Each structure stands twice: as C-alpha cells, then as structure tokens.
Amino acid sequence: MKELRGKVAELRGELESFSAGVKASVKPLRTGIDSLTGKLEGALASIRPEVETVAGGLSKKIDALDAELAELEP
C-alpha cells in the first residue's frame, strides 16, 4: 500500500509538472493569437467599405440582368 501511495504521489507530481509546462506554453500562444485577431479585425474593418461598394454594384447588375431575363420569359 505504501508503494502504491508513493507511485500515486509520483504520478501526481508528474501531472502537475506537465500541466505547468502546458500552461506556460499556451499563454504566449494565446497572447499571439489575440494580437493577430486584433490586427485581422482592423484589416477587415478597413476594407469593408470598399467591399460593400463593390458588392452593391454587383447586386445592382444582377438585379438588372434578372429584370432583363424576366422580360424575355413568355
């Protein structure tokens, strides 16, 4: 029983050590991802007006072509 308790304590120590290592590795990754997310949001916000303008123009062209097709249908 003493050996089993010793082994459990050893495994618990290994698990805690591993967990601490994972946390130390994940924290800088999370910080980097948060930074990139902010940059991506900024980039998307800056191009959004241009994209909306192009999308609006394309939508008008599609509507015009749809109206022409409707006139051709019997």
RAMO-V148048 format. One record per helix or strand of 3 or more residues. SS is the DSSP state (h for helix, s for strand). FROM is the first residue (numbers start at 1). LEN is the number of residues. If there is no record, write none. Layout:
BEGIN
<<SS	FROM	LEN> <SS	FROM	LEN>>
END
This chain:
BEGIN
<<h	2	71>>
END
